[in-house]
Amino acid sequence: MDLDGAFKPGILNSVVFLVSNVQQVTVFVVNLQGRPFMTGLTENRPLLWSLLATFILTFMFASESVPSLNKYFQLVPFPDEDFRNFIIKILAADVVICFFFDRLMKLIFCPKILKASVEGTTMKDVWGLAKTVLAIGVVMNIFIGNSDVWDELLEEEARLAADALNATEEIVSGGEGILAAVEDAFKNDEF
């Protein structure tokens, strides 16, 4: 493996990306203590929206629901359906286990703080969170879930890369002509 070489998508890169993505977002969710120390996640709407969007996008990647999106992000398709389901279970387990382990540690070591945070949560908060998850999921499915858009972006990216390569070749070949002219001028003592 060439560590300084060009990036080559592989199954290992794809799985590491998915797992690290979920772990980083889970750390934000679990470490945001909320009430009684600071505003809770439901009161910080921009943070809530970004975390939910990241969760949903990561699970869209893992489920391979939009193959062109995965291809655009250079994620390799999973070898089979069982492996894909295993990865999705790992990602979901990461979120659930971390959340419940955090709450268990609070119950054991600081039950008063856990009680205060739970008492501060209302049905309005739960309902608002559910509506937000649904809204972000629908919006992301509409705008990101369209495979045709990602196919067009991939084609456009390939066309731009080919144009850039052609322009570079023209510059190099033009530079070679200039270099030859300069060499001829030096040979003929024209300078």
N, C-alpha and C positions, 0 to 999 in steps of 0.2 A: 504494500500500500504506500503510495506516494503522498505524504502529508502536505507537501507544498504544491501538489498537482491540482488540476481542475476538479471541480466537484462532480462526482458521479453518483446519481441517485441509486439507492439500493434499499433492500428491505430493512436492513439495520438502521439506516438513516431515518427512514420513514417511521419506524416504531419508536426510535429515540425521540424524534420530533414530537410525536403524539403524546408520549408519556411525559416528557418534560413540560410540554404545554399545559397538560392537565395538572401536573404537580405545581407549577408556578401559580396558576389561577387558584388552585385549592389552598395554597399557602396564604394568598390574599384573603380569601373568604374566611378561613379558619382564624387567621391572626387579627382580622378586624373584629375586635371585641365588642364594639357597639355599646349599648347601654350596660351599665351606668357610667362608663368611662368616656365615651365619645358618641357621636351620632352613629346610628346603626346603618347597616347596608341599605336598608329600604329607604332611609332618608337621604342617602348620598346617591341620587339617581344616575349621574354620569358614570360613577364607578360601577354601580349595579348593572347598567346597560352594557358597559364594556366587558365586564366579567361574564355576563350571560351570553353576549355575542361570541366571546372567545370559547366558552364551553360548547355552545351550539355548533360553531364552525369546526371545532376540533372533533366533535362527534360526527359531523357531516363528513369530515376527512376519513375518520375511522370506519364509518359505515359504507364508504365508497358510493354514496348516494348520487354524487355528481362526478363521474369519472374524469370529465374534462377539467374540473376544478382541481382535482388531485394531480392531474398531469401538469396543469399550469404551475402548481406549487412544487413540482418535481417529486411527488410522492409516488412510490412504486406500488402497483397493485399487489394485494396480498395473494399468496399462492393458492389459497382455497378459502371456502366459506367458513370452515371450522376455525382456521387461524384468525380470520377477520372477527368472528364472534368471540374468540378468546381474548383478542386485544380490546374489544369493546367492553367485555366483562372486567378486564384488568383496569381500564380507565374508570369505569363506573365504581368499581370496588375502591379504587384510590380515593375518589371523592367521598363516598359514603363512610368508609372506615376512618379516614382522617377526621371527618366532621364528628362522628360518634366518639372517637378516641379523645378528641379535644373536650367534648362535653363530659365524658366519663372522668377525665382528669380534673375538670372543674368540680364535678360532683364530689370527688374524693378529697381534693385539696382546698377548694374554696366554694363550698355549697351556697354560701350567702350571695356570692357574686353571680353564680348560675341562676339562683332563684330571682335575683333582681333583674337579670337580663330576660328571663322567661316571663316574669310578671309585666315587664314593659312591652311585650309583644302582644299586639291585639289581632283580632280577626281581620281588621282593616289592613294591617300590615301583611298578613298572610294572603288575603285576597288581592291586594295590590301587587304582591310579588308574583302570584299566579298569573294575573293579567299581563304583567310585564314580560314574563317568560313566554307566554302565548303570543303577544304582539311582536316581540323580537324574533321569535321562531318563524312566524308568518312572513314578516318583512324580509328576513334573511332568505327564506325559501323562495320568495318572489324574485328578489334581486340577485341572489347568489346561486340559487338552485337551478338556474337556466343553463343547461349544458351548451346550448348553441352559442351563447355569449362567450363562454370560455374557449370554445373551438375557434371563434372569430379572433379572439385575443391571441391565441396561439399562432394562428395563421399570420396575423399582422406582425407579431413579434418575429416570426421566421422571415417574413418579407423584409422587415427593417434590418435584421441581422445580415441578410443577403445583400441589401443595398449598401450597408456599411462596409461589408467585405469588398464589394465591387469598387466603392469609392477609395478604400485603402489601397487596393491593387492599382487603381489609376494613379493615385498619388505616388506610389512606389515606382511604377513604370515611368511616370513623368519625371520623377527625381533621378531615375537612372539615366534618362536622356540628358538632363541638365548636367549630371556628373560626367557623362561621356564628353559633352561639349567643353566642360571646364578642363578635363584631362587633355583633350585635343589642343586647347588653347595653350596649356602649359608645354605640351610637346613642341608646338610651333613657336614658342617664345613670344606669344602675343601679349603677355602680361608684363 
